Amino acid sequence: MCIRDSGDTIVYYKTAIAYCNLILQSPFEGLAITLSNNSIENFSFFTPETGYPVRHIFNDSATLMVSKIAIPFLLLSFKSYLIGSLLISFISYLSIWQLFKLFRHLTNNKQISMLSTLFVPSILFWGSGISKDTITFAATCYFVYGAYWIIIRRKFKLMIVILSAISLWLIITIKPYIFLVLFPGTLVWIFFNSIQSIKNKFIRTATVPIILVSSIIISGFTLNSISSVLGEYSTDNIMRKAIIAQEDLKQDYYGGNSFDIGKIEPTTAGVISKFPIAAFYGFFGPTLVHVNNVVMLFSALENTVLLFLSISIFLLRNPVKTLQRLSGEPFLTFCLLFSVLFAFGIGLSSPNFGALVRFKIPLLPFFLF
């Protein structure tokens, strides 16, 4: 089998092993190459004895970062794929455990906190092993946990600050689109939390539009300022990328595992018009009617439960009161905003169900909570 046709986790592993061999062969030189950029000069240090990084992984800084993160775990496991994957999965589990502790702290409800984090099949399956999704999901959990204690509660513990900073860096480096949603959601969370101390209900309500407008302005300015870091996910490129992705779904190599939200007009209005169908697929795709293999069946069953829970909120409860409850809880507002924007984003730009079920795991604990 051609290595390019192997699963992502295998090519990440093979690339990391080449770096491990280089480090073991020449520690100082190997570490210097590992900590530097991916250049032609650096590639020339690899030999048939060390093995070579998979070229398409090496050429992309984001994918190469996944392999580099795996290096210390593989060295500790004597280059064992299984043990290295277990060590990475353990670190990922610690992140969701931290999120569970945060949920339990906010609600004092162990059952809700556990069901939202520790027992979600997609998170357990896709949020483990050597992959982008494992790393960025763990980074998202650590960042939100840290944001609460550092920004909201103003407790500056060194380890939490370090983990939060590393998590933010990993998100921007590996999957910048998560930051595109996480940053404005966090701003709204911070601003909404700051107005909870205002006792006058009229003033507090009147402040909400100001918060939303301010969040949009600050988010736009910040994202434009770091557009060079975001690369293809910058505000200038994100619309074009979504349109290209949707056109790509028409190709035969998806084998029926794709969905079509229709032609996207290259305008803001055109993109917004796709919000209902894109967000639906982002939350609940694939559904049972899309199943054509066993993996999709399990994902569809999970999505059916999620859809049932979502509908039941509006059938069994007053929707207006539900939204009022959410607006009165800054963290719940963040959870809803992050989930909705994230679902819309991946539904708009990820027309393949195989990718979609992996990409959506960062939103699941927050939406379920």
C-alpha positions in Angstrom: 0.0 0.0 0.0 1.3 3.5 -0.9 2.2 5.4 2.2 0.1 8.3 1.1 -2.9 6.1 1.1 -2.2 5.0 4.7 -4.2 6.5 7.6 -3.2 9.9 8.9 -2.1 8.4 12.2 0.3 6.0 10.5 2.1 8.7 8.4 2.3 10.9 11.5 4.0 8.0 13.3 6.4 7.2 10.4 7.5 10.8 10.2 8.0 11.0 14.0 10.0 7.8 13.9 12.4 9.3 11.4 13.0 12.2 13.8 13.4 9.8 16.7 16.1 7.8 14.8 17.9 11.1 14.0 17.9 12.2 17.6 19.1 8.7 18.8 21.8 8.7 16.2 23.0 12.3 16.8 21.2 13.9 19.8 22.3 17.5 19.5 21.9 17.6 15.7 18.6 15.8 15.9 17.1 18.1 18.5 18.3 21.1 16.5 16.5 19.8 13.4 13.4 18.9 15.4 13.1 22.4 16.9 13.8 24.2 13.6 11.5 24.8 10.6 10.9 22.3 7.9 13.4 23.2 5.2 15.1 21.4 2.3 18.4 21.7 4.3 16.8 20.0 7.3 15.4 17.2 5.2 18.8 16.4 3.8 20.0 15.3 7.3 17.8 12.2 7.1 19.3 9.1 5.7 18.2 5.5 4.8 19.4 4.5 8.3 17.1 7.1 10.1 14.3 6.8 7.6 12.7 9.8 5.9 9.7 11.9 7.0 6.7 11.4 4.9 7.1 14.2 2.4 3.6 15.7 2.4 3.6 15.7 6.2 7.1 17.3 6.3 6.1 20.0 3.8 3.1 21.2 6.0 4.1 22.9 9.2 0.7 22.1 10.9 0.8 18.4 10.1 4.5 18.2 10.9 3.8 19.7 14.4 1.7 16.6 15.1 4.6 14.3 14.4 6.9 16.5 16.5 4.6 16.4 19.4 4.6 12.6 19.2 8.4 12.3 19.3 8.9 12.4 23.2 6.1 9.9 23.7 7.6 7.5 21.1 11.1 7.9 22.6 9.6 7.0 26.0 7.9 4.0 24.5 11.0 2.7 22.6 9.3 3.8 19.4 6.2 1.6 20.0 3.2 2.8 18.1 0.8 1.2 20.5 2.4 2.5 23.7 3.1 5.9 22.2 -0.5 6.2 21.2 -1.6 5.2 24.7 0.6 7.9 26.3 -0.9 10.6 24.0 -4.4 9.3 24.7 -3.7 9.6 28.4 -2.7 13.2 28.1 -5.9 13.8 26.0 -7.9 12.1 28.7 -6.4 14.4 31.4 -7.7 17.4 29.3 -11.3 16.1 29.2 -11.0 15.3 32.9 -10.1 19.0 33.6 -13.2 20.0 31.6 -15.3 17.6 33.6 -14.0 19.2 36.8 -14.8 22.6 35.5 -18.4 21.5 34.6 -18.8 19.9 38.0 -17.5 23.0 39.7 -20.0 25.2 37.8 -23.1 23.0 38.3 -22.3 20.8 41.3 -23.9 18.1 39.2 -21.7 15.1 38.7 -24.0 13.2 36.4 -24.5 16.1 33.9 -20.7 16.8 33.9 -19.8 13.1 33.3 -22.4 12.7 30.5 -21.1 15.8 28.7 -17.5 14.9 28.8 -16.4 11.4 29.9 -19.0 9.2 28.1 -19.2 10.7 24.6 -18.3 8.0 22.1 -17.0 10.3 19.4 -14.7 12.0 21.8 -13.4 8.7 23.2 -12.8 7.3 19.7 -11.5 10.3 17.7 -9.9 12.2 20.6 -7.2 9.6 21.1 -4.1 8.5 19.3 -1.6 10.3 17.1 -3.7 12.9 15.2 -4.5 16.5 14.8 -7.9 16.0 16.4 -6.5 14.5 19.6 -4.0 17.4 20.1 -6.4 20.2 19.2 -9.3 18.8 21.2 -7.1 18.4 24.3 -5.7 22.0 23.7 -9.3 23.4 23.5 -10.3 21.7 26.8 -7.1 23.0 28.5 -7.6 26.5 27.1 -11.2 26.8 28.3 -10.3 25.4 31.7 -7.5 27.9 32.0 -9.5 30.8 30.7 -12.1 30.2 33.5 -9.5 30.2 36.3 -7.2 32.9 35.0 -9.6 35.4 33.4 -12.9 34.8 35.1 -11.7 33.7 38.6 -8.3 35.6 38.4 -6.3 32.8 40.0 -2.9 32.9 38.4 -1.4 29.4 39.0 1.8 29.0 37.0 1.0 25.5 35.6 -2.5 26.6 34.4 -1.0 29.7 32.7 1.6 27.6 31.0 -0.9 25.0 29.8 -3.2 27.6 28.6 -0.5 29.4 26.6 0.8 26.1 25.1 -2.8 25.1 24.2 -3.5 28.4 22.5 -0.3 28.1 20.5 -1.1 24.5 19.4 -4.6 25.5 18.3 -3.3 28.4 16.2 -0.5 26.3 14.8 -2.4 23.1 14.0 -6.0 24.1 13.4 -6.4 27.9 13.3 -10.1 27.7 12.5 -10.8 26.6 16.1 -9.2 29.9 17.2 -11.5 31.7 14.8 -14.5 30.5 16.9 -12.9 30.2 20.3 -11.6 33.8 20.4 -14.9 35.7 19.9 -16.8 33.1 22.1 -14.3 33.7 24.9 -14.7 37.5 24.5 -18.4 37.3 24.8 -18.0 35.0 27.9 -15.6 37.6 29.6 -17.8 40.6 28.8 -21.1 38.9 29.9 -19.4 37.8 33.1 -18.3 41.4 33.8 -21.8 42.8 33.6 -23.3 40.2 36.1 -22.3 42.5 38.9 -24.6 45.3 37.5 -27.7 45.1 39.7 -29.9 47.3 37.6 -31.7 44.9 35.2 -32.4 47.6 32.6 -28.8 48.7 32.4 -27.6 45.1 32.3 -29.9 44.4 29.4 -29.0 47.6 27.5 -25.3 46.6 27.8 -25.8 43.3 25.9 -25.8 44.9 22.3 -22.7 46.9 23.2 -21.0 43.7 24.3 -21.9 41.9 21.1 -20.8 44.8 18.8 -17.6 45.2 20.8 -16.8 41.5 20.6 -17.3 41.6 16.8 -15.1 44.7 16.4 -12.3 43.3 18.7 -12.5 39.9 17.0 -12.3 41.3 13.5 -9.4 43.6 14.4 -7.5 40.7 16.2 -8.1 38.2 13.4 -7.0 40.7 10.7 -3.9 41.5 12.8 -2.8 37.9 12.9 -3.9 36.9 9.4 -0.3 36.0 8.5 -0.3 33.4 11.3 -3.7 32.0 10.4 -2.6 31.4 6.8 -5.3 29.8 4.7 -7.7 30.4 7.6 -7.3 34.1 7.6 -10.4 36.3 7.2 -9.4 36.9 3.6 -9.2 33.3 2.7 -11.8 31.5 4.8 -14.7 32.2 2.4 -12.8 31.1 -0.6 -11.7 27.9 1.2 -15.3 27.0 2.1 -16.4 27.4 -1.5 -13.6 25.3 -2.8 -14.3 22.6 -0.3 -18.0 22.4 -1.3 -17.0 22.2 -5.0 -14.6 19.4 -4.1 -17.4 17.2 -2.8 -18.5 16.6 -6.3 -15.4 14.5 -6.9 -15.7 10.7 -7.1 -13.1 9.9 -4.5 -15.5 10.6 -1.6 -17.4 7.4 -2.5 -20.8 8.6 -1.4 -19.6 9.9 2.0 -20.2 13.5 1.2 -23.1 15.9 1.6 -24.1 19.0 -0.5 -25.4 22.2 1.1 -25.8 23.7 -2.4 -23.9 26.3 -4.3 -22.4 29.0 -2.1 -22.4 32.6 -3.5 -19.0 34.3 -2.7 -20.6 37.0 -0.6 -21.3 37.4 3.1 -25.0 37.2 2.5 -24.5 34.0 0.4 -22.5 32.4 3.2 -25.0 33.4 5.9 -27.9 32.0 3.8 -26.3 28.5 4.2 -26.3 28.8 8.0 -29.4 26.5 8.8 -28.3 23.6 6.6 -24.6 23.9 7.4 -25.2 24.2 11.1 -27.5 21.2 11.0 -24.9 19.0 9.3 -22.2 20.4 11.7 -24.3 19.3 14.7 -26.1 16.2 13.5 -24.4 14.8 10.4 -24.3 12.0 9.4 -27.9 11.0 10.1 -29.3 7.5 9.8 -30.3 8.1 6.2 -26.7 8.8 5.2 -25.2 5.5 6.7 -23.3 3.3 4.3 -20.7 1.7 6.6 -20.4 0.6 10.2 -18.4 3.6 11.4 -21.0 6.0 10.0 -23.8 3.9 11.8 -22.3 4.5 15.2 -21.8 8.2 14.5 -25.4 8.5 13.2 -26.8 6.8 16.3 -24.9 9.3 18.5 -26.2 12.1 16.4 -29.7 10.8 16.6 -29.5 11.0 20.4 -28.1 14.5 20.2 -30.9 15.6 17.8 -33.5 14.1 20.1 -32.1 16.0 23.1 -32.0 19.2 21.1 -35.6 18.9 19.9 -36.8 17.9 23.4 -35.6 21.2 24.8 -38.0 23.1 22.6 -40.8 20.7 22.9 -40.7 20.1 26.6 -39.6 23.6 27.7 -40.4 27.2 26.8 -37.8 28.2 24.2 -37.9 31.9 25.3 -37.3 30.9 29.0 -34.5 28.6 27.8 -32.8 31.4 26.0 -33.3 33.7 28.9 -31.6 31.1 31.2 -28.7 30.8 28.8 -28.3 34.6 28.5 -28.2 34.8 32.3 -25.3 32.3 32.5 -22.1 33.7 30.9 -20.5 30.2 30.5 -23.6 28.7 29.0 -23.7 31.6 26.6 -20.1 30.8 25.6 -21.0 27.1 25.2 -23.9 27.8 22.9 -22.1 30.5 20.9 -19.0 28.4 20.5 -21.0 25.3 19.5 -23.2 27.0 17.0 -20.4 28.9 15.3 -18.2 25.8 15.2 -21.0 23.6 13.8 -21.7 26.3 11.1 -18.0 26.5 10.2 -17.4 22.8 9.8 -20.7 22.2 8.1 -19.8 24.9 5.6 -16.3 23.8 4.9 -16.2 20.1 5.5 -18.4 18.3 2.9 -17.1 14.8 3.8 -18.7 12.9 6.6 -15.5 11.1 7.5 -13.8 14.4 8.2 -16.9 15.9 9.8 -17.2 13.4 12.6 -13.6 14.0 13.6 -13.7 17.8 13.2 -16.8 18.2 15.4 -15.5 16.7 18.6 -14.4 20.1 20.1 -18.0 21.3 20.2 -19.6 18.1 21.6 -18.9 18.6 25.3 -19.9 22.2 25.3 -23.1 21.6 23.4 -24.1 18.6 25.5 -23.4 20.6 28.7 
